[in-house]
C-alpha cells in the first residue's frame, strides 16, 4: 500500500510539474513578458511541489463537487419520473426521494460502466512517464487502475451517499448504495480478467450484469413498481448479496494468475490503437492531408533544359521537388481554373439571357471584396507548404547547411516564384472573365475599373503566394511526426479565413479598397522578406 501511495503521488507530481513547465515555456515566449521570467524558474522544485499539493486539493474538491452534481441530477431524474410518468405529486419525504434518486444514479452508472467492459483502460501519459523514468509498465497500469478506483469511489460514491444517508437517517442508503456503486466499478476490472481467452464467458457475464443491474430496475420502473424496486435494492438481503459479490470480484481481480500476460496485451493493444489514431489524425489533418495525398502520386521526373543544368545544391533540390509534383500541381490548377471559369461563364450567360445585358449592380467595384475570398479559396499557398514539409523539409531540416541564411533565402524565393506562377493563372483567368463583360453587356465598365482590377488581382496573387510561405518559414509549426505545435500558426490560419469572409460580407465599394490591397501586398512582401532574412535561420527548423 505504501508503494501504491508513493507511485500515485509521483505520477501526479510529474503531471503537475510538466504542466507548470509548459505554462512557463508559453509565458517566456510572449514578447516583453518572457523577458521578465528567468530560465532559473524551471529549477524551483519547492514551488512546483507546493503547486502540486494545491492542485491535488483542488482536484479532490472538484471531484467531490462533480459527485454531488451528478447525484443532484439524479433527484431531477426521479422527480421527472414521479411527475411526468406516474403523474403523481413530488415525493414529500426526503427518505423515499433520496432512495429513488440513488436508484436512478446507480442504474445510470451501471449502464455507463457496462458499455465497454471487455478491455482495460490505460492512460498514454502514464505509460510515457513510466518509460521516461524506467518504471515497470505493468506496475504503472496496476497503480493507475487502483488509484483511479479509490479516487472515484471516494469522491463519487462515499461522499454523496454518506451525506444523504446522514440527512435521511437511512443507513441502508449508504450501505446498499455504496455496495452497488462499488460493484459497478469492480465490474470494469473483473470482466476483462474473467473473459481472458474466453470470450463466450465474458459475453455471458455481460448479459447477467445488464439483466440484473440495468434491465430489471428499468422494467420495474416502467411497470410503475418503484416501491417494490426500492424495497428490493435497499433491503438487508440485497446488502449481503452485493457486498459478497464485491468481495468475490475484488479477490478475483487481485489474485488473477494471468495478470502479466493481460497487462502486456493491454499495452500492445493500446500502442497499436494510439498509432492508428495518430496516423488517421495526420492523414485527415487539414495541415497535412494535401501533402500526404500528393506524396502517393509523386513521379520520378528530373529537371530538364539549359536552366536545369546550372542549378546546384538546394536550388536543384527545389527544382527537383516541383518537377516531380508538376503533374499534380497542373491538375490542381486545372481543377481550380475550371471551377472559376465555369462560375464566371455562368454569370456572364445569366447577364446575357436574363437581364438583357444590363448589369444587376450599379457599382461594379463591389466585386473587389468578393475577389479576396475567391483568391483565398483558390490559392496554392497552403497546399504547397504541405507538399514542401511532408516531402522535403521534414527530412532536410536536420542538415545544418539547409538552415543557413543563404540557402533559406534561395529556397524561399524559388518557392515563392513557383507559387506565384500558379496563383497568377487563377488571377489572369479572373481578369479575362471580367473582360468578357464586353461581349455580354452594353454597360461596359470604364478602363479605370480594369486598371484597378489588375492592380488588386496582382496584389492578391502576391499576398496569397507570399503569406503561407512567410508564416511557414517564420513559425515552422510542424514536427517530424506530423503534428502542429504552434498555437499561433493555428490562430493565423483560422484568422485568415475569417478576414476573407468579413471582407466578402463588408460590401466594399470604390477604387480605394483595391488600391490599398495592391499597395499593402507590396509592403507586406517587402517587410516580410526582411523579416525572413533575419529570423528564418533561427525559426526554420524541425520543432520538437
C-alpha positions as CSV (number, residue, x, y, z in Angstrom):
1,X,0.0,0.0,0.0
2,X,2.9,2.3,0.8
3,X,4.4,1.7,-2.7
4,X,1.0,2.4,-4.2
5,X,0.7,5.7,-2.5
6,X,4.3,6.7,-3.4
7,X,3.8,5.9,-7.1
8,X,0.5,7.7,-7.2
9,X,1.9,10.8,-5.7
10,X,5.0,10.6,-8.0
11,X,2.9,10.3,-11.2
12,X,0.8,13.2,-10.1
13,X,3.8,15.4,-9.3
14,X,5.3,14.6,-12.7
15,X,2.0,15.6,-14.4
16,X,1.7,18.8,-12.5
17,X,5.4,19.7,-13.0
18,X,5.1,19.0,-16.7
19,X,2.0,21.3,-16.9
20,X,3.8,24.0,-15.0
21,X,6.9,23.8,-17.2
22,X,4.7,24.0,-20.3
23,X,2.9,27.1,-18.9
24,X,6.3,28.7,-18.1
25,X,7.6,28.0,-21.6
26,X,4.5,29.5,-23.1
27,X,4.8,32.7,-20.9
28,X,8.5,33.0,-21.8
29,X,7.6,33.0,-25.5
30,X,5.3,36.0,-25.1
31,X,7.0,39.3,-26.2
32,X,8.1,41.6,-23.3
33,X,6.5,39.2,-20.7
34,X,9.0,36.5,-21.4
35,X,12.0,38.7,-20.7
36,X,10.7,39.2,-17.1
37,X,10.8,35.4,-16.4
38,X,14.2,34.0,-15.7
39,X,15.1,30.5,-17.0
40,X,16.1,29.7,-13.4
41,X,12.4,29.4,-12.6
42,X,12.4,25.9,-14.0
43,X,14.6,24.8,-11.1
44,X,12.2,25.9,-8.3
45,X,11.2,22.4,-7.3
46,X,9.8,23.5,-4.0
47,X,7.4,25.9,-5.7
48,X,6.3,23.2,-8.1
49,X,5.8,20.8,-5.2
50,X,3.7,23.4,-3.5
51,X,1.6,23.8,-6.6
52,X,1.2,20.0,-6.8
53,X,-0.2,20.0,-3.3
54,X,-2.6,22.8,-4.1
55,X,-3.6,21.2,-7.4
56,X,-4.2,17.9,-5.6
57,X,-6.5,19.6,-3.1
58,X,-8.3,21.4,-5.9
59,X,-8.7,18.2,-7.8
60,X,-10.2,16.4,-4.8
61,X,-12.7,19.2,-4.3
62,X,-13.6,19.3,-8.0
63,X,-14.2,15.5,-7.9
64,X,-16.4,15.8,-4.8
65,X,-18.3,18.7,-6.4
66,X,-18.8,16.7,-9.6
67,X,-20.1,13.7,-7.5
68,X,-22.6,15.9,-5.7
69,X,-23.7,17.4,-9.0
70,X,-24.3,14.0,-10.6
71,X,-26.3,12.9,-7.5
72,X,-28.3,16.1,-7.6
73,X,-29.2,15.5,-11.2
74,X,-30.5,12.1,-10.1
75,X,-33.0,13.9,-7.9
76,X,-34.1,15.7,-11.0
77,X,-34.5,12.4,-12.9
78,X,-36.5,10.9,-10.1
79,X,-38.8,13.9,-9.9
80,X,-39.4,13.7,-13.7
81,X,-40.3,10.0,-13.3
82,X,-42.8,10.7,-10.5
83,X,-44.5,13.8,-12.0
84,X,-44.3,13.1,-15.8
85,X,-44.5,9.3,-16.0
86,X,-46.5,8.4,-12.9
87,X,-48.4,11.7,-12.9
88,X,-48.1,12.0,-9.1
89,X,-47.1,14.9,-7.0
90,X,-43.4,15.0,-5.9
91,X,-42.5,12.8,-3.1
92,X,-42.9,14.7,0.2
93,X,-40.4,12.7,2.2
94,X,-36.7,13.1,1.6
95,X,-36.2,9.5,2.8
96,X,-38.0,8.0,-0.2
97,X,-36.9,10.6,-2.7
98,X,-33.2,10.1,-1.8
99,X,-33.6,6.3,-2.3
100,X,-35.3,6.8,-5.7
101,X,-32.6,9.3,-6.7
102,X,-29.9,6.9,-5.7
103,X,-31.6,4.2,-7.8
104,X,-31.6,6.4,-10.8
105,X,-28.0,7.3,-10.1
106,X,-26.9,3.6,-9.7
107,X,-28.7,2.5,-12.9
108,X,-27.1,5.2,-14.9
109,X,-23.6,4.3,-13.6
110,X,-24.3,0.6,-14.2
111,X,-25.3,1.3,-17.8
112,X,-22.3,3.6,-18.4
113,X,-19.7,1.2,-17.0
114,X,-21.2,-1.8,-18.7
115,X,-20.9,-0.4,-22.2
116,X,-17.2,-1.2,-22.8
117,X,-16.2,-3.7,-20.2
118,X,-14.0,-6.1,-22.2
119,X,-10.8,-4.1,-22.2
120,X,-8.7,-2.4,-19.6
121,X,-8.1,1.3,-19.9
122,X,-4.6,2.6,-20.0
123,X,-3.6,6.3,-19.8
124,X,-1.0,7.0,-22.5
125,X,0.6,9.7,-20.3
126,X,1.1,7.2,-17.5
127,X,2.9,4.8,-19.9
128,X,5.0,7.7,-21.3
129,X,6.1,8.7,-17.7
130,X,6.9,5.1,-16.9
131,X,9.2,4.8,-19.9
132,X,10.9,8.1,-19.2
133,X,11.7,7.2,-15.6
134,X,12.4,3.5,-16.2
135,X,9.4,2.2,-14.2
136,X,7.6,-1.0,-14.9
137,X,4.8,-0.6,-17.3
138,X,2.7,-3.4,-15.7
139,X,3.2,-1.8,-12.2
140,X,2.2,1.6,-13.7
141,X,-1.0,0.2,-15.1
142,X,-1.8,-1.5,-11.8
143,X,-1.1,1.7,-9.8
144,X,-3.2,3.8,-12.3
145,X,-6.1,1.4,-12.0
146,X,-6.1,1.2,-8.2
147,X,-5.7,4.9,-7.7
148,X,-8.5,5.7,-10.2
149,X,-10.7,3.1,-8.4
150,X,-10.3,4.7,-5.0
151,X,-10.5,8.2,-6.2
152,X,-13.8,7.6,-8.0
153,X,-15.1,5.5,-5.1
154,X,-14.5,8.2,-2.5
155,X,-15.5,11.3,-4.5
156,X,-18.4,10.0,-6.5
157,X,-19.7,7.3,-4.1
158,X,-18.8,7.6,-0.5
159,X,-19.2,11.3,0.0
160,X,-22.6,11.9,-1.6
161,X,-24.1,8.7,-0.2
162,X,-22.7,9.3,3.3
163,X,-24.2,12.9,3.4
164,X,-27.6,11.9,2.1
165,X,-27.7,8.8,4.3
166,X,-27.0,11.1,7.4
167,X,-29.6,13.6,6.3
168,X,-32.3,10.9,5.9
169,X,-31.0,8.8,8.8
170,X,-31.2,5.8,6.5
171,X,-28.0,3.6,6.9
172,X,-29.2,1.2,4.1
173,X,-29.0,4.1,1.6
174,X,-25.3,4.3,2.3
175,X,-24.6,0.6,2.8
176,X,-26.5,-0.8,-0.2
177,X,-25.9,2.2,-2.4
178,X,-22.1,2.1,-1.9
179,X,-22.2,-1.7,-2.4
180,X,-23.9,-1.4,-5.8
181,X,-21.7,1.6,-6.8
182,X,-18.6,-0.4,-5.9
183,X,-19.8,-3.4,-7.8
184,X,-20.1,-1.4,-11.0
185,X,-16.5,-0.2,-10.5
186,X,-15.2,-3.7,-9.7
187,X,-17.0,-4.9,-12.9
188,X,-14.7,-2.9,-15.1
189,X,-11.7,-4.7,-13.6
190,X,-13.3,-8.1,-13.2
191,X,-14.8,-8.7,-16.6
192,X,-11.5,-8.4,-18.7
193,X,-9.9,-11.0,-16.4
194,X,-13.0,-13.2,-16.3
195,X,-13.2,-13.2,-20.1
196,X,-9.4,-13.6,-20.6
197,X,-9.1,-16.0,-23.6
198,X,-12.8,-17.0,-23.0
199,X,-15.0,-14.5,-25.0
200,X,-18.1,-16.6,-24.5
201,X,-17.8,-16.4,-20.8
202,X,-17.3,-12.7,-21.0
203,X,-20.5,-12.3,-23.0
204,X,-22.4,-14.4,-20.6
205,X,-21.2,-12.3,-17.7
206,X,-22.1,-9.2,-19.6
207,X,-25.7,-10.4,-20.1
208,X,-26.1,-11.3,-16.4
209,X,-24.7,-7.8,-15.5
210,X,-27.1,-6.0,-17.7
211,X,-30.2,-8.0,-16.8
212,X,-29.5,-7.6,-13.0
213,X,-28.3,-4.0,-12.7
214,X,-29.9,-2.3,-15.7
215,X,-32.8,-4.2,-17.3
216,X,-34.6,-5.4,-14.1
217,X,-34.7,-1.9,-12.5
218,X,-35.9,-0.4,-15.7
219,X,-38.7,-3.0,-16.2
220,X,-39.9,-2.4,-12.6
221,X,-39.9,1.3,-13.1
222,X,-41.8,1.1,-16.4
223,X,-44.4,-1.1,-14.7
224,X,-44.8,1.6,-12.0
225,X,-43.5,-0.7,-9.3
226,X,-40.9,1.6,-7.9
227,X,-41.8,0.9,-4.3
228,X,-41.0,-2.8,-4.8
229,X,-37.8,-1.8,-6.5
230,X,-36.7,0.3,-3.6
231,X,-37.7,-2.4,-1.1
232,X,-35.5,-4.9,-3.0
233,X,-32.5,-2.7,-3.5
234,X,-32.2,-1.3,0.0
235,X,-33.0,-4.5,1.9
236,X,-30.6,-6.3,4.3
237,X,-30.6,-9.3,1.9
238,X,-29.5,-7.1,-1.0
239,X,-26.7,-5.7,1.1
240,X,-25.4,-9.2,1.9
241,X,-25.5,-10.3,-1.7
242,X,-24.0,-7.2,-3.2
243,X,-21.1,-7.0,-0.7
244,X,-20.4,-10.7,-1.2
245,X,-20.2,-10.1,-5.0
246,X,-17.9,-7.1,-4.3
247,X,-15.6,-9.3,-2.2
248,X,-15.5,-12.1,-4.7
249,X,-14.8,-9.7,-7.6
250,X,-12.0,-8.0,-5.7
251,X,-10.4,-11.3,-4.7
252,X,-10.5,-12.4,-8.3
253,X,-9.0,-9.1,-9.5
254,X,-6.1,-9.2,-7.0
255,X,-5.3,-12.9,-7.4
256,X,-5.7,-13.2,-11.2
257,X,-2.9,-15.6,-12.4
258,X,-2.5,-14.3,-15.9
259,X,-2.1,-10.7,-14.9
260,X,1.3,-10.2,-16.6
261,X,0.0,-11.5,-19.9
262,X,-3.2,-9.5,-19.7
263,X,-1.3,-6.3,-18.9
264,X,1.2,-6.9,-21.7
265,X,-1.6,-7.5,-24.2
266,X,-3.3,-4.3,-22.9
267,X,-0.1,-2.3,-23.5
268,X,0.4,-3.7,-27.0
269,X,-3.3,-3.0,-27.9
270,X,-3.1,0.5,-26.6
271,X,0.1,1.3,-28.6
272,X,-1.5,-0.1,-31.7
273,X,-4.7,1.9,-31.2
274,X,-2.7,5.1,-30.5
275,X,-0.6,4.6,-33.6
276,X,-3.7,4.0,-35.7
277,X,-5.4,7.1,-34.3
278,X,-2.3,9.2,-34.8
279,X,-1.9,8.0,-38.4
280,X,-5.6,8.7,-39.1
281,X,-5.4,12.1,-37.5
282,X,-2.4,13.1,-39.5
283,X,-3.9,11.7,-42.7
284,X,-7.1,13.7,-42.2
285,X,-5.5,16.8,-40.7
286,X,-6.2,20.0,-42.5
287,X,-2.5,20.8,-42.1
288,X,-1.1,17.7,-43.8
289,X,-3.9,15.9,-45.8
290,X,-3.0,17.5,-49.1
291,X,0.8,17.0,-48.7
292,X,0.3,13.3,-47.7
293,X,-2.1,12.7,-50.6
294,X,0.3,14.3,-53.1
295,X,3.1,12.1,-51.8
296,X,1.3,8.9,-53.1
297,X,1.2,10.2,-56.7
298,X,4.8,11.6,-56.9
299,X,6.6,11.0,-60.2
300,X,10.3,10.4,-60.7
301,X,10.9,13.2,-63.3
302,X,14.0,15.3,-63.2
303,X,14.5,19.0,-64.2
304,X,15.4,19.3,-67.9
305,X,16.6,22.1,-70.1
306,X,19.5,24.6,-70.2
307,X,18.4,26.3,-66.9
308,X,18.3,23.0,-65.0
309,X,22.0,22.2,-65.8
310,X,23.0,25.4,-64.0
311,X,21.1,24.5,-60.8
312,X,23.1,23.2,-57.8
313,X,22.5,22.5,-54.1
314,X,19.2,23.4,-52.6
315,X,18.1,25.2,-55.8
316,X,18.4,21.9,-57.7
317,X,16.6,20.2,-54.8
318,X,13.6,22.6,-55.0
319,X,13.5,22.3,-58.8
320,X,13.5,18.5,-58.5
321,X,10.7,18.7,-56.0
322,X,8.5,20.9,-58.1
323,X,9.3,18.8,-61.2
324,X,8.2,15.6,-59.5
325,X,5.0,17.2,-58.4
326,X,4.4,19.2,-61.6
327,X,1.7,16.8,-62.9
328,X,-0.3,17.1,-59.7
329,X,0.1,20.8,-59.4
330,X,-1.0,21.3,-63.0
331,X,-4.0,19.0,-62.3
332,X,-4.9,21.1,-59.3
333,X,-4.5,24.3,-61.3
334,X,-6.8,22.8,-64.0
335,X,-9.5,22.0,-61.4
336,X,-9.3,25.4,-59.8
337,X,-9.3,27.2,-63.2
338,X,-12.2,25.0,-64.4
339,X,-14.3,25.8,-61.4
340,X,-13.6,29.6,-61.6
341,X,-14.2,29.6,-65.4
342,X,-17.4,27.6,-65.1
343,X,-18.8,30.0,-62.4
344,X,-17.6,33.1,-64.4
345,X,-19.1,31.9,-67.7
346,X,-22.4,31.0,-65.9
347,X,-22.6,34.6,-64.5
348,X,-21.9,36.1,-67.9
349,X,-24.5,33.9,-69.5
350,X,-27.0,34.9,-66.9
351,X,-26.3,38.6,-67.6
352,X,-26.9,38.0,-71.3
353,X,-30.0,35.9,-71.0
354,X,-31.9,37.2,-68.0
355,X,-31.0,40.8,-67.7
356,X,-30.9,41.9,-71.3
357,X,-27.2,42.6,-70.9
358,X,-27.7,45.0,-68.1
359,X,-25.6,44.7,-65.0
360,X,-27.6,44.0,-61.9
361,X,-25.5,46.3,-59.7
362,X,-24.9,50.0,-60.1
363,X,-21.4,50.0,-58.8
364,X,-19.3,47.1,-60.2
365,X,-16.5,47.9,-57.7
366,X,-18.4,45.8,-55.1
367,X,-16.8,42.7,-56.6
368,X,-13.4,43.7,-55.4
369,X,-14.1,42.4,-51.9
370,X,-15.6,39.2,-53.4
371,X,-12.3,38.5,-55.2
372,X,-10.4,38.4,-52.0
373,X,-12.4,35.4,-50.8
374,X,-12.2,33.7,-54.1
375,X,-8.4,34.0,-54.2
376,X,-8.2,32.7,-50.6
377,X,-10.1,29.6,-51.6
378,X,-8.2,29.1,-54.9
379,X,-4.7,29.9,-53.6
380,X,-1.9,27.3,-53.9
381,X,-0.1,28.7,-50.8
382,X,-1.3,26.1,-48.2
383,X,-1.1,23.0,-50.5
384,X,2.5,23.9,-51.5
385,X,3.5,24.5,-47.9
386,X,2.2,21.0,-47.0
387,X,3.9,19.5,-50.0
388,X,7.2,21.2,-49.1
389,X,7.3,20.0,-45.5
390,X,5.9,16.4,-45.9
391,X,8.0,15.6,-48.9
392,X,11.2,17.6,-48.4
393,X,11.8,19.8,-45.4
394,X,10.8,17.2,-42.7
395,X,14.0,15.4,-43.6
396,X,16.3,18.2,-45.0
397,X,15.9,20.5,-42.0
398,X,18.1,18.2,-39.9
399,X,21.1,19.2,-42.1
400,X,22.9,22.3,-40.9
401,X,23.7,23.5,-44.5
402,X,19.9,23.6,-45.2
403,X,19.3,26.0,-42.4
404,X,21.9,28.6,-43.5
405,X,20.7,32.1,-44.3
406,X,21.8,31.9,-47.9
407,X,20.2,28.5,-48.5
408,X,17.0,29.6,-46.8
409,X,16.5,32.7,-48.8
410,X,17.3,31.0,-52.1
411,X,14.8,28.3,-51.4
412,X,12.2,30.7,-50.1
413,X,12.3,32.9,-53.3
414,X,12.3,29.9,-55.6
415,X,9.2,28.5,-53.9
416,X,7.6,31.9,-53.8
417,X,8.1,32.3,-57.5
418,X,6.6,28.9,-58.3
419,X,3.6,29.6,-56.1
420,X,3.2,33.0,-57.7
421,X,3.1,31.4,-61.2
422,X,0.4,29.0,-60.1
423,X,-1.7,31.7,-58.4
424,X,-1.1,34.0,-61.4
425,X,-3.0,31.6,-63.6
426,X,-6.1,32.0,-61.4
427,X,-5.7,35.8,-61.2
428,X,-5.3,36.1,-65.0
429,X,-8.3,33.9,-65.6
430,X,-10.4,36.2,-63.4
431,X,-9.2,39.2,-65.3
432,X,-10.2,37.6,-68.6
433,X,-13.6,36.7,-67.3
434,X,-14.2,40.4,-66.4
435,X,-13.1,41.3,-70.0
436,X,-16.0,39.1,-71.1
437,X,-18.3,41.8,-70.0
438,X,-17.5,43.5,-73.3
439,X,-19.3,40.6,-75.0
440,X,-22.5,40.4,-73.0
441,X,-23.4,43.9,-71.9
442,X,-23.5,47.3,-73.4
443,X,-22.8,48.8,-69.9
444,X,-19.0,48.3,-70.3
445,X,-17.1,49.3,-67.2
446,X,-14.6,52.2,-67.7
447,X,-10.9,51.5,-68.3
448,X,-10.2,52.7,-64.8
449,X,-12.1,49.8,-63.4
450,X,-9.9,47.3,-65.3
451,X,-6.7,49.1,-64.3
452,X,-7.6,49.0,-60.6
453,X,-8.9,45.4,-61.0
454,X,-5.5,44.4,-62.4
455,X,-3.7,46.1,-59.5
456,X,-5.9,44.3,-57.0
457,X,-5.5,40.9,-58.6
458,X,-1.8,41.4,-58.7
459,X,-1.8,42.4,-55.1
460,X,-3.9,39.3,-54.2
461,X,-1.7,37.0,-56.1
462,X,1.4,38.4,-54.4
463,X,-0.3,38.3,-51.0
464,X,-1.6,34.7,-51.1
465,X,1.6,33.5,-52.7
466,X,3.8,35.0,-50.0
467,X,1.6,34.8,-46.9
468,X,1.6,31.0,-46.3
469,X,5.3,30.6,-47.1
470,X,6.1,33.6,-44.8
471,X,4.2,32.1,-41.9
472,X,5.7,28.7,-42.6
473,X,9.3,30.0,-42.6
474,X,8.8,32.3,-39.7
475,X,6.9,29.9,-37.4
476,X,7.7,26.4,-38.8
477,X,4.9,24.8,-36.7
478,X,5.4,21.2,-37.8
479,X,7.1,18.3,-36.1
480,X,8.7,15.3,-37.7
481,X,5.8,13.1,-36.7
482,X,3.4,15.4,-38.4
483,X,1.9,17.4,-35.6
484,X,1.3,21.1,-35.3
485,X,2.8,22.6,-32.1
486,X,2.4,26.3,-32.8
487,X,-0.9,27.7,-31.5
488,X,0.0,31.0,-33.2
489,X,0.1,29.2,-36.6
490,X,-3.3,27.7,-36.0
491,X,-4.7,31.0,-35.0
492,X,-3.3,32.8,-38.1
493,X,-4.8,30.1,-40.3
494,X,-8.2,30.4,-38.8
495,X,-8.0,34.2,-38.7
496,X,-7.2,34.3,-42.4
497,X,-10.4,32.6,-43.2
498,X,-12.5,35.0,-41.1
499,X,-10.7,38.0,-42.5
500,X,-11.5,36.8,-46.0
501,X,-15.1,36.1,-45.0
502,X,-15.5,39.5,-43.4
503,X,-14.1,41.3,-46.5
504,X,-16.6,39.4,-48.6
505,X,-19.5,40.4,-46.3
506,X,-18.5,44.0,-45.9
507,X,-19.7,45.1,-49.4
508,X,-16.7,47.4,-50.0
509,X,-17.1,49.9,-52.9
510,X,-14.9,52.3,-54.7
511,X,-11.4,52.1,-56.0
512,X,-9.7,52.9,-52.7
513,X,-10.1,49.3,-51.3
514,X,-8.4,47.7,-54.4
515,X,-5.6,50.3,-54.4
516,X,-5.0,49.6,-50.7
517,X,-4.9,45.9,-51.3
518,X,-2.3,46.2,-54.0
519,X,-0.1,48.6,-52.1
520,X,-0.4,46.6,-48.8
521,X,0.6,43.4,-50.6
522,X,3.8,45.1,-52.0
523,X,4.6,46.4,-48.5
524,X,3.9,43.0,-46.9
525,X,6.2,41.2,-49.3
526,X,9.0,43.7,-48.8
527,X,8.8,43.8,-45.0
528,X,8.3,40.0,-44.8
529,X,11.4,39.4,-46.9
530,X,13.5,41.5,-44.4
531,X,12.0,39.5,-41.5
532,X,12.7,36.2,-43.2
533,X,16.3,37.3,-43.9
534,X,17.0,38.0,-40.2
535,X,14.7,35.5,-38.4
536,X,14.3,32.4,-40.6
537,X,17.8,30.9,-39.7
538,X,16.6,30.8,-36.1
539,X,12.9,29.7,-36.7
540,X,13.1,27.5,-39.8
541,X,13.9,24.1,-38.1
542,X,12.1,21.0,-37.1
543,X,10.0,21.5,-34.0
544,X,10.1,19.1,-31.1
